[in-house]
Structure formats: C-alpha cells, structure tokens
Amino acid sequence: MRRRTSYPIQGLSHAGHHHAEMRADVNGDASVTPAWITGYLPHELADQRAAAYAVLFGELVAAVSAPGKTAGGSAVGANGML
C-alpha cells in the first residue's frame, strides 16, 4: 500500500520548475518507509539545496517515528486529536 501526495510549486526560489512528492510506503510487516522526492530545474538548484532537504526529511522522519507525540511534544489521543 502506498499513500502519496504530489505537488508543483511555480516560481519557488527562482526555479524554472519545482515538483515534490511525499510518500509513505507500507511494508509487509506494517512498518512505513517515508520518501520525499523533489525535482528542480535547473538541476543545479537540487544540488545546492540537497543538504537543507536532508535536514527537513530527517525532522519529518523523527516526527512520524515518535508515536503519541506531536511536533510540540503534546500527547496525542487514540483518535489522533490533542
């Protein structure tokens, strides 16, 4: 099973083209593998921004890997509500 959202952002940071995909792939053991794919034109922008995206993706993985907590540290109820 895969959950996916995909979106283009016109004119982002002087890019001629920007497209991003965030995906959550559910594995056979019910674990989830997150993926964040970003494309830029010109390609040099991708190289320039790779380190920043790596940090953001690491923060995203940490947030979704901490069950029962929100990004601010608040407890989350069984229904996903604070």
N, C-alpha and C positions, 0 to 999 in steps of 0.2 A: 504494500500500500504506500502511496506517496501523496503528500499534501504539498501544494505548490502555489506560490503567488509570483507573478512576473509583472514587471512594470518598466516603461521607459520614462526618462526624465529629460525633457527638451532643454537645451542650453545650460546644463549643470556645469558650473565651474569652467566655462569656455570650451566644453566638449562639443564636438560636432555631432556626437551620438553617445548616448548612455543607456544601457539596458541592464536591469538587475533581476535576478531570480533568487528567491529564498525558498528552500525546500526542506521538508522533513521526511526522510525515508524510514519507514517502519520495517525493522528487520524481523526475521523469523522468530527470534527469541523475545519479541515485543520491545526490544530496545529501539532507540531512534538515532539515526545518523543525520545531523543537520548539514546542509550545504548552502553556501551563499556564493552565487556566481555573478560577477559584474563584468560588463564589457564596455569599453570606451573606444572612441575614435577621436583623435588619433591614438594609436596604440601606446605611444609614449606616456600618455596620461595614466594608463593602467600601471605601468612600471613605477611611475612617480608616486602613486597612491597605494601601492601594494602593502607597505608596512602599516599604514593607517587602517586599511581594511582588515588586516590580520588582527590588529588590536580589537577593533569593533566586533569581529567574528568571535574572538576569544571571550569577550564580555557576553555576547549573546549565548554562547555555549554554556558559560558558567551560570548565567541566569536561568536557563531552561534545565540545567542539571541539578538545581537546588530545589527539590520538591518541597512544597509547603511554605515557600518564602516568595515575596515579591522582590523587585529590584531594590526597594527601600528597606527590606528586612521585615516587613509586616507578615504576620501569619496569614495564610490563605485557607479558607474553609473547603470542605469537601466539594462544594459546588463551584469552586473557583473564585468565589467572591471574598472580599476582605471581611 
